[in-house]
Amino acid sequence: MELSLKQNFFIIGGGVAGLSAAYALLRHGHGVTLADFGHSGQSTWAGAGILCPLLPWHYDEAANRLALGGMQAWPAWAGEIARQSGCDPEYWGCGMAVLGETSRQAALAWCRAHDFAAEVRPDGGLWLPSVGQVRNPRLAVALAGAVAALGGRILPHCEISGLRFRAGKAVAALAGEVEYAADAFVWAGGAWSGLALGELAAAPNVRPMRGQMLLYAPGSHRLDHVVYQAGLYLVPRRDGHLLAGSTVEDAGFDASTLPDTLDRLHRDACALLPELRAHRPLRAWAGLRPGSPDNIPVIGRHPDCDNVWVNTGHFRYGVTMAPASSRLLAELMLDMAPHLDPAPYSWDAQLGRGWKSGSAC
Ligand SMILES: Cc1cc2nc3c(=O)[nH]c(=O)nc-3n(C[C@H](O)[C@H](O)[C@H](O)COP(=O)(O)OP(=O)(O)OC[C@H]3O[C@@H](n4cnc5c(N)ncnc54)[C@H](O)[C@@H]3O)c2cc1C
Protein backbone atom coordinates (compact mmCIF):
# COMPACT_ATOMS: atom_id res chain seq x y z
CA MET A 1 0.00 0.00 0.00
CA GLU A 2 1.41 3.40 -0.96
CA LEU A 3 1.34 6.22 1.60
CA SER A 4 -0.99 8.79 0.03
CA LEU A 5 0.17 11.96 1.86
CA LYS A 6 2.62 14.02 -0.10
CA GLN A 7 6.05 13.86 1.57
CA ASN A 8 9.16 15.93 1.00
CA PHE A 9 12.38 14.03 0.48
CA PHE A 10 15.96 15.28 0.51
CA ILE A 11 18.58 13.41 -1.52
CA ILE A 12 22.33 13.77 -0.96
CA GLY A 13 24.23 13.00 -4.17
CA GLY A 14 23.43 13.91 -7.77
CA GLY A 15 24.88 10.92 -9.64
CA VAL A 16 22.67 8.31 -11.27
CA ALA A 17 21.79 6.78 -7.85
CA GLY A 18 20.52 10.09 -6.43
CA LEU A 19 18.90 11.37 -9.62
CA SER A 20 17.10 8.10 -10.39
CA ALA A 21 15.84 7.96 -6.77
CA ALA A 22 14.59 11.54 -7.11
CA TYR A 23 12.86 10.70 -10.39
CA ALA A 24 11.16 7.62 -8.92
CA LEU A 25 9.89 9.52 -5.85
CA LEU A 26 8.66 12.44 -7.94
CA ARG A 27 6.74 10.06 -10.23
CA HIS A 28 4.88 8.89 -7.11
CA GLY A 29 3.78 12.48 -6.53
CA HIS A 30 6.19 13.43 -3.73
CA GLY A 31 8.42 16.49 -3.39
CA VAL A 32 12.20 16.15 -3.82
CA THR A 33 15.19 18.40 -3.21
CA LEU A 34 18.59 17.02 -4.26
CA ALA A 35 22.02 18.40 -3.34
CA ASP A 36 25.31 17.66 -5.05
CA PHE A 37 28.73 18.92 -4.14
CA GLY A 38 30.14 18.22 -7.62
CA HIS A 39 33.19 16.17 -6.65
CA SER A 40 35.64 15.55 -9.48
CA GLY A 41 35.84 11.84 -10.18
CA GLN A 42 32.12 11.28 -9.87
CA SER A 43 31.27 8.02 -11.47
CA THR A 44 28.12 8.76 -13.43
CA TRP A 45 29.79 11.23 -15.77
CA ALA A 46 32.88 9.05 -16.26
CA GLY A 47 31.34 5.66 -16.98
CA ALA A 48 31.02 3.72 -20.24
CA GLY A 49 27.24 3.24 -20.05
CA ILE A 50 27.26 -0.43 -21.05
CA LEU A 51 23.93 -1.83 -19.85
CA CYS A 52 25.01 -5.28 -18.71
CA PRO A 53 27.45 -6.81 -16.24
CA LEU A 54 30.82 -7.92 -17.67
CA LEU A 55 30.12 -10.83 -17.71
CA PRO A 56 26.87 -11.72 -15.89
CA TRP A 57 27.75 -15.41 -15.42
CA HIS A 58 30.68 -14.33 -13.22
CA TYR A 59 28.46 -12.45 -10.76
CA ASP A 60 26.36 -13.18 -7.72
CA GLU A 61 22.62 -13.64 -8.37
CA ALA A 62 21.79 -10.63 -6.15
CA ALA A 63 23.86 -8.32 -8.38
CA ASN A 64 22.41 -9.90 -11.52
CA ARG A 65 18.81 -9.59 -10.35
CA LEU A 66 19.09 -5.80 -10.20
CA ALA A 67 21.17 -5.63 -13.37
CA LEU A 68 18.79 -7.81 -15.41
CA GLY A 69 15.81 -5.87 -14.02
CA GLY A 70 17.53 -2.67 -15.08
CA MET A 71 18.35 -4.02 -18.56
CA GLN A 72 14.72 -4.92 -19.13
CA ALA A 73 13.49 -1.52 -18.00
CA TRP A 74 16.08 0.59 -19.81
CA PRO A 75 14.53 1.05 -23.29
CA ALA A 76 11.23 2.41 -21.93
CA TRP A 77 12.96 4.31 -19.09
CA ALA A 78 15.31 6.05 -21.55
CA GLY A 79 12.36 7.08 -23.72
CA GLU A 80 10.48 8.45 -20.73
CA ILE A 81 13.46 10.46 -19.47
CA ALA A 82 14.07 11.82 -22.97
CA ARG A 83 10.43 12.94 -23.26
CA GLN A 84 10.41 14.53 -19.80
CA SER A 85 13.70 16.36 -20.24
CA GLY A 86 13.94 17.04 -23.97
CA CYS A 87 17.47 15.53 -23.82
CA ASP A 88 18.23 12.16 -25.41
CA PRO A 89 20.45 9.92 -23.21
CA GLU A 90 21.26 8.01 -26.44
CA TYR A 91 20.05 4.57 -25.48
CA TRP A 92 21.26 2.19 -28.22
CA GLY A 93 20.51 -1.54 -28.30
CA CYS A 94 23.80 -2.20 -30.08
CA GLY A 95 24.61 -5.68 -28.67
CA MET A 96 27.93 -6.92 -27.30
CA ALA A 97 30.50 -9.37 -28.65
CA VAL A 98 32.46 -11.31 -26.02
CA LEU A 99 35.75 -12.64 -27.37
CA GLY A 100 38.07 -15.19 -25.84
CA GLU A 101 35.66 -16.40 -23.12
CA THR A 102 37.25 -19.59 -21.83
CA SER A 103 34.16 -20.86 -20.02
CA ARG A 104 31.85 -20.69 -23.06
CA GLN A 105 29.73 -23.74 -22.19
CA ALA A 106 29.11 -22.46 -18.65
CA ALA A 107 28.28 -19.02 -20.06
CA LEU A 108 25.76 -20.49 -22.53
CA ALA A 109 24.20 -22.59 -19.75
CA TRP A 110 23.83 -19.46 -17.60
CA CYS A 111 22.22 -17.58 -20.51
CA ARG A 112 19.73 -20.41 -21.12
CA ALA A 113 18.83 -20.59 -17.42
CA HIS A 114 18.24 -16.81 -17.29
CA ASP A 115 16.44 -16.48 -20.63
CA PHE A 116 19.29 -14.21 -21.74
CA ALA A 117 19.79 -14.16 -25.52
CA ALA A 118 23.20 -15.47 -26.64
CA GLU A 119 24.63 -16.88 -29.86
CA VAL A 120 27.99 -18.36 -30.78
CA ARG A 121 29.81 -16.18 -33.35
CA PRO A 122 31.71 -17.65 -36.33
CA ASP A 123 34.98 -16.68 -34.55
CA GLY A 124 33.97 -18.75 -31.48
CA GLY A 125 33.05 -15.68 -29.41
CA LEU A 126 29.62 -14.97 -27.95
CA TRP A 127 27.10 -12.50 -29.32
CA LEU A 128 24.77 -10.96 -26.71
CA PRO A 129 22.14 -9.05 -28.71
CA SER A 130 20.17 -7.73 -25.71
CA VAL A 131 23.04 -5.59 -24.39
CA GLY A 132 22.51 -1.86 -24.86
CA GLN A 133 24.32 1.32 -23.91
CA VAL A 134 23.68 4.94 -22.95
CA ARG A 135 25.94 7.96 -23.17
CA ASN A 136 26.78 8.91 -19.59
CA PRO A 137 27.19 12.71 -19.74
CA ARG A 138 23.90 12.94 -21.67
CA LEU A 139 22.21 10.60 -19.21
CA ALA A 140 23.22 12.87 -16.32
CA VAL A 141 21.79 15.92 -18.11
CA ALA A 142 18.62 14.06 -19.14
CA LEU A 143 17.93 12.71 -15.65
CA ALA A 144 18.50 16.13 -14.08
CA GLY A 145 16.13 17.62 -16.69
CA ALA A 146 13.48 14.98 -15.98
CA VAL A 147 13.75 15.63 -12.22
CA ALA A 148 13.33 19.38 -12.80
CA ALA A 149 10.43 18.80 -15.23
CA LEU A 150 8.57 16.90 -12.49
CA GLY A 151 9.08 19.75 -10.02
CA GLY A 152 12.23 18.48 -8.27
CA ARG A 153 14.69 21.06 -6.99
CA ILE A 154 18.41 20.51 -7.64
CA LEU A 155 21.00 22.33 -5.52
CA PRO A 156 24.36 22.30 -7.35
CA HIS A 157 27.67 22.97 -5.54
CA CYS A 158 25.95 22.17 -2.26
CA GLU A 159 27.91 19.98 0.17
CA ILE A 160 25.89 18.33 2.92
CA SER A 161 27.99 17.97 6.06
CA GLY A 162 25.42 16.11 8.16
CA LEU A 163 21.83 15.95 9.34
CA ARG A 164 20.03 17.64 12.20
CA PHE A 165 18.15 15.25 14.50
CA ARG A 166 15.20 15.84 16.82
CA ALA A 167 13.66 13.17 19.04
CA GLY A 168 15.56 10.43 17.19
CA LYS A 169 14.41 11.59 13.74
CA ALA A 170 16.39 13.39 11.06
CA VAL A 171 14.70 16.75 10.42
CA ALA A 172 17.10 18.71 8.19
CA ALA A 173 20.18 18.40 5.97
CA LEU A 174 23.00 20.78 6.87
CA ALA A 175 24.91 22.81 4.28
CA GLY A 176 27.10 25.33 6.09
CA GLU A 177 24.72 27.71 7.86
CA VAL A 178 21.75 26.59 5.77
CA GLU A 179 19.32 23.85 6.83
CA TYR A 180 17.02 21.99 4.45
CA ALA A 181 14.03 20.47 6.24
CA ALA A 182 12.48 17.26 4.90
CA ASP A 183 10.40 14.26 5.98
CA ALA A 184 13.05 11.70 4.98
CA PHE A 185 16.58 11.66 3.55
CA VAL A 186 18.47 9.51 1.03
CA TRP A 187 22.26 9.11 1.19
CA ALA A 188 23.44 8.49 -2.39
CA GLY A 189 26.96 9.87 -2.22
CA GLY A 190 28.60 7.35 -4.58
CA ALA A 191 32.25 6.63 -3.70
CA TRP A 192 31.96 9.16 -0.83
CA SER A 193 29.09 7.33 0.83
CA GLY A 194 31.56 5.10 2.71
CA LEU A 195 32.51 8.19 4.74
CA ALA A 196 30.54 9.03 7.87
CA LEU A 197 27.89 11.68 7.19
CA GLY A 198 28.01 13.99 10.22
CA GLU A 199 26.65 12.20 13.29
CA LEU A 200 25.54 9.18 11.27
CA ALA A 201 28.47 7.11 12.44
CA ALA A 202 27.61 3.88 10.59
CA ALA A 203 28.66 4.08 6.94
CA PRO A 204 27.96 1.60 4.15
CA ASN A 205 30.76 -0.76 3.19
CA VAL A 206 31.70 1.30 0.12
CA ARG A 207 35.07 2.47 -1.11
CA PRO A 208 36.30 4.32 -4.20
CA MET A 209 37.46 2.19 -7.12
CA ARG A 210 39.10 4.22 -9.86
CA GLY A 211 38.45 3.57 -13.53
CA GLN A 212 40.58 5.17 -16.27
CA MET A 213 39.15 5.57 -19.75
CA LEU A 214 40.23 6.61 -23.27
CA LEU A 215 38.18 8.37 -25.95
CA TYR A 216 38.86 8.15 -29.70
CA ALA A 217 37.55 10.57 -32.32
CA PRO A 218 34.88 9.77 -34.92
CA GLY A 219 36.51 8.25 -38.01
CA SER A 220 38.98 6.14 -36.02
CA HIS A 221 36.96 2.90 -36.36
CA ARG A 222 33.93 1.19 -37.96
CA LEU A 223 32.62 -0.64 -34.91
CA ASP A 224 28.84 -0.75 -34.40
CA HIS A 225 28.57 -2.76 -31.17
CA VAL A 226 30.35 -3.17 -27.83
CA VAL A 227 33.32 -5.56 -27.82
CA TYR A 228 34.69 -7.14 -24.65
CA GLN A 229 37.80 -9.24 -24.22
CA ALA A 230 39.77 -10.12 -21.08
CA GLY A 231 38.81 -7.08 -19.03
CA LEU A 232 38.95 -4.53 -21.88
CA TYR A 233 35.89 -3.11 -23.63
CA LEU A 234 35.38 -0.90 -26.66
CA VAL A 235 32.17 1.12 -26.86
CA PRO A 236 31.25 2.96 -30.07
CA ARG A 237 28.94 5.97 -29.65
CA ARG A 238 26.22 6.80 -32.15
CA ASP A 239 28.16 9.86 -33.40
CA GLY A 240 31.32 7.80 -34.10
CA HIS A 241 33.32 8.43 -30.92
CA LEU A 242 34.78 5.31 -29.31
CA LEU A 243 35.54 4.57 -25.64
CA ALA A 244 38.16 2.11 -24.44
CA GLY A 245 38.22 1.07 -20.81
CA SER A 246 38.66 0.48 -18.11
CA THR A 247 40.87 -0.10 -15.10
CA VAL A 248 39.52 -1.10 -11.66
CA GLU A 249 41.96 0.34 -9.10
CA ASP A 250 41.83 0.63 -5.34
CA ALA A 251 43.55 4.05 -5.27
CA GLY A 252 41.58 5.96 -2.66
CA PHE A 253 40.03 9.27 -3.70
CA ASP A 254 42.71 9.95 -6.32
CA ALA A 255 40.88 10.51 -9.61
CA SER A 256 43.93 11.28 -11.74
CA THR A 257 44.95 9.39 -14.88
CA LEU A 258 48.40 7.77 -15.15
CA PRO A 259 50.41 7.99 -18.42
CA ASP A 260 51.65 4.36 -18.20
CA THR A 261 48.16 3.04 -17.63
CA LEU A 262 46.76 5.07 -20.53
CA ASP A 263 49.56 3.76 -22.80
CA ARG A 264 48.68 0.20 -21.80
CA LEU A 265 44.96 0.80 -22.42
CA HIS A 266 45.82 2.22 -25.87
CA ARG A 267 48.03 -0.78 -26.72
CA ASP A 268 45.31 -3.21 -25.59
CA ALA A 269 42.66 -1.32 -27.54
CA CYS A 270 44.84 -1.48 -30.69
CA ALA A 271 45.37 -5.21 -30.21
CA LEU A 272 41.60 -5.71 -30.04
CA LEU A 273 40.82 -3.32 -32.92
CA PRO A 274 43.92 -2.89 -35.14
CA GLU A 275 42.39 0.05 -37.10
CA LEU A 276 42.96 2.17 -33.94
CA ARG A 277 46.75 1.91 -34.48
CA ALA A 278 46.59 4.86 -36.86
CA HIS A 279 45.00 7.08 -34.18
CA ARG A 280 45.89 8.64 -30.85
CA PRO A 281 43.24 8.94 -28.15
CA LEU A 282 41.43 12.27 -28.15
CA ARG A 283 40.96 12.42 -24.36
CA ALA A 284 41.40 10.43 -21.17
CA TRP A 285 39.75 10.64 -17.76
CA ALA A 286 39.15 8.73 -14.57
CA GLY A 287 36.11 8.25 -12.37
CA LEU A 288 35.62 6.81 -8.87
CA ARG A 289 33.12 3.98 -8.68
CA PRO A 290 31.26 3.31 -5.42
CA GLY A 291 32.92 -0.07 -4.85
CA SER A 292 31.17 -2.73 -2.78
CA PRO A 293 31.89 -6.40 -2.03
CA ASP A 294 30.46 -8.61 -4.80
CA ASN A 295 29.08 -5.57 -6.63
CA ILE A 296 25.91 -5.70 -4.52
CA PRO A 297 24.56 -2.26 -3.58
CA VAL A 298 22.94 -1.20 -0.30
CA ILE A 299 19.33 -0.15 -0.85
CA GLY A 300 17.35 0.34 2.32
CA ARG A 301 17.00 1.98 5.68
CA HIS A 302 20.01 3.34 7.57
CA PRO A 303 20.42 1.48 10.89
CA ASP A 304 20.90 4.67 12.94
CA CYS A 305 17.69 6.41 11.97
CA ASP A 306 14.31 5.31 10.61
CA ASN A 307 13.85 8.18 8.16
CA VAL A 308 17.31 7.99 6.57
CA TRP A 309 17.71 5.72 3.55
CA VAL A 310 20.68 4.58 1.51
CA ASN A 311 21.05 3.92 -2.22
CA THR A 312 24.70 3.29 -2.97
CA GLY A 313 27.51 0.82 -3.67
CA HIS A 314 26.45 -0.08 -7.22
CA PHE A 315 30.15 -0.38 -8.08
CA ARG A 316 30.60 -1.28 -11.77
CA TYR A 317 26.91 -1.37 -12.72
CA GLY A 318 25.11 1.64 -11.26
CA VAL A 319 23.87 2.78 -14.65
CA THR A 320 22.65 -0.68 -15.63
CA MET A 321 20.87 -1.11 -12.29
CA ALA A 322 19.43 2.42 -12.00
CA PRO A 323 15.82 1.80 -13.14
CA ALA A 324 15.50 -1.29 -10.90
CA SER A 325 17.35 0.00 -7.83
CA SER A 326 15.52 3.35 -7.81
CA ARG A 327 12.20 1.53 -8.16
CA LEU A 328 13.06 -0.75 -5.25
CA LEU A 329 14.19 2.17 -3.07
CA ALA A 330 10.96 4.09 -3.75
CA GLU A 331 8.86 1.01 -2.99
CA LEU A 332 10.61 0.54 0.36
CA MET A 333 10.42 4.24 1.27
CA LEU A 334 6.74 4.47 0.36
CA ASP A 335 5.79 1.24 2.13
CA MET A 336 4.73 -0.48 -1.12
CA ALA A 337 5.18 -4.17 -1.96
CA PRO A 338 8.72 -4.45 -3.41
CA HIS A 339 8.97 -5.86 -6.95
CA LEU A 340 11.97 -7.96 -5.92
CA ASP A 341 13.25 -9.38 -2.64
CA PRO A 342 15.05 -6.49 -0.88
CA ALA A 343 16.87 -8.74 1.63
CA PRO A 344 20.25 -9.02 -0.19
CA TYR A 345 20.46 -5.19 -0.43
CA SER A 346 19.68 -4.47 3.22
CA TRP A 347 22.17 -2.87 5.61
CA ASP A 348 22.53 -6.11 7.56
CA ALA A 349 23.20 -8.20 4.45
CA GLN A 350 26.20 -6.06 3.44
CA LEU A 351 27.72 -6.54 6.91
CA GLY A 352 28.11 -10.22 6.12
CA ARG A 353 29.98 -9.60 2.85
CA GLY A 354 33.73 -9.19 2.96
CA TRP A 355 36.17 -7.80 0.40
CA LYS A 356 38.01 -10.54 -1.42
CA SER A 357 41.70 -9.93 -1.98
CA GLY A 358 42.24 -8.17 -5.32
CA SER A 359 38.48 -7.60 -5.34
CA ALA A 360 38.12 -5.91 -8.68
CA CYS A 361 34.69 -7.15 -9.62
C1 LIG B 1 35.34 4.26 -15.72
C2 LIG B 1 33.97 3.78 -15.30
C3 LIG B 1 33.25 2.97 -16.17
C4 LIG B 1 31.97 2.54 -15.80
N1 LIG B 1 31.23 1.82 -16.70
C5 LIG B 1 29.97 1.44 -16.38
C6 LIG B 1 29.18 0.74 -17.32
O1 LIG B 1 29.60 0.51 -18.45
N2 LIG B 1 27.92 0.37 -16.96
C7 LIG B 1 27.41 0.63 -15.72
O2 LIG B 1 26.27 0.25 -15.43
N3 LIG B 1 28.14 1.30 -14.80
C8 LIG B 1 29.40 1.71 -15.10
N4 LIG B 1 30.18 2.36 -14.20
C9 LIG B 1 29.69 2.47 -12.82
C10 LIG B 1 28.66 3.54 -12.67
O3 LIG B 1 29.07 4.69 -13.35
C11 LIG B 1 28.44 3.80 -11.17
O4 LIG B 1 28.03 2.61 -10.52
C12 LIG B 1 27.39 4.87 -10.93
O5 LIG B 1 27.62 6.00 -11.73
C13 LIG B 1 27.37 5.28 -9.47
O6 LIG B 1 26.47 6.34 -9.32
P1 LIG B 1 26.37 7.12 -7.97
O7 LIG B 1 25.28 8.11 -8.14
O8 LIG B 1 26.29 6.16 -6.83
O9 LIG B 1 27.80 7.82 -7.80
P2 LIG B 1 28.35 9.17 -8.45
O10 LIG B 1 27.99 9.26 -9.89
O11 LIG B 1 29.79 9.25 -8.12
O12 LIG B 1 27.53 10.30 -7.70
C14 LIG B 1 27.70 10.55 -6.33
C15 LIG B 1 27.54 12.04 -6.13
O13 LIG B 1 27.43 12.31 -4.75
C16 LIG B 1 27.98 13.60 -4.53
N5 LIG B 1 28.28 13.74 -3.11
C17 LIG B 1 29.08 12.94 -2.35
N6 LIG B 1 29.09 13.37 -1.09
C18 LIG B 1 28.30 14.48 -1.04
C19 LIG B 1 27.92 15.38 0.01
N7 LIG B 1 28.37 15.23 1.25
N8 LIG B 1 27.09 16.41 -0.30
C20 LIG B 1 26.62 16.58 -1.56
N9 LIG B 1 26.95 15.74 -2.59
C21 LIG B 1 27.78 14.70 -2.33
C22 LIG B 1 29.21 13.62 -5.44
O14 LIG B 1 29.57 14.95 -5.76
C23 LIG B 1 28.73 12.84 -6.65
O15 LIG B 1 28.31 13.69 -7.69
C24 LIG B 1 31.43 2.87 -14.53
C25 LIG B 1 32.16 3.71 -13.69
C26 LIG B 1 33.41 4.17 -14.08
C27 LIG B 1 34.16 5.10 -13.16
The ligand as an ORCA input file, in Angstrom:
! r2SCAN-3c Opt
* xyz 0 1
  C      35.337      4.261    -15.724
  C      33.972      3.781    -15.302
  C      33.246      2.972    -16.171
  C      31.968      2.543    -15.805
  N      31.232      1.823    -16.696
  C      29.974      1.437    -16.379
  C      29.184      0.744    -17.322
  O      29.603      0.514    -18.451
  N      27.921      0.374    -16.962
  C      27.411      0.630    -15.717
  O      26.271      0.254    -15.434
  N      28.144      1.305    -14.804
  C      29.403      1.705    -15.103
  N      30.177      2.359    -14.198
  C      29.688      2.473    -12.820
  C      28.657      3.544    -12.675
  O      29.071      4.686    -13.353
  C      28.441      3.799    -11.174
  O      28.030      2.613    -10.516
  C      27.387      4.867    -10.935
  O      27.623      5.997    -11.728
  C      27.372      5.275     -9.468
  O      26.466      6.336     -9.317
  P      26.367      7.115     -7.967
  O      25.285      8.112     -8.137
  O      26.288      6.155     -6.834
  O      27.798      7.825     -7.796
  P      28.347      9.173     -8.454
  O      27.995      9.260     -9.886
  O      29.789      9.250     -8.116
  O      27.534     10.305     -7.702
  C      27.696     10.551     -6.328
  C      27.538     12.041     -6.135
  O      27.433     12.312     -4.745
  C      27.975     13.602     -4.531
  N      28.277     13.742     -3.113
  C      29.076     12.939     -2.352
  N      29.091     13.372     -1.091
  C      28.298     14.479     -1.036
  C      27.920     15.379      0.006
  N      28.369     15.230      1.253
  N      27.093     16.413     -0.302
  C      26.624     16.578     -1.564
  N      26.948     15.737     -2.587
  C      27.777     14.702     -2.325
  C      29.206     13.621     -5.438
  O      29.569     14.950     -5.762
  C      28.732     12.840     -6.653
  O      28.310     13.695     -7.687
  C      31.430      2.869    -14.534
  C      32.155      3.708    -13.692
  C      33.413      4.175    -14.076
  C      34.157      5.104    -13.157
*
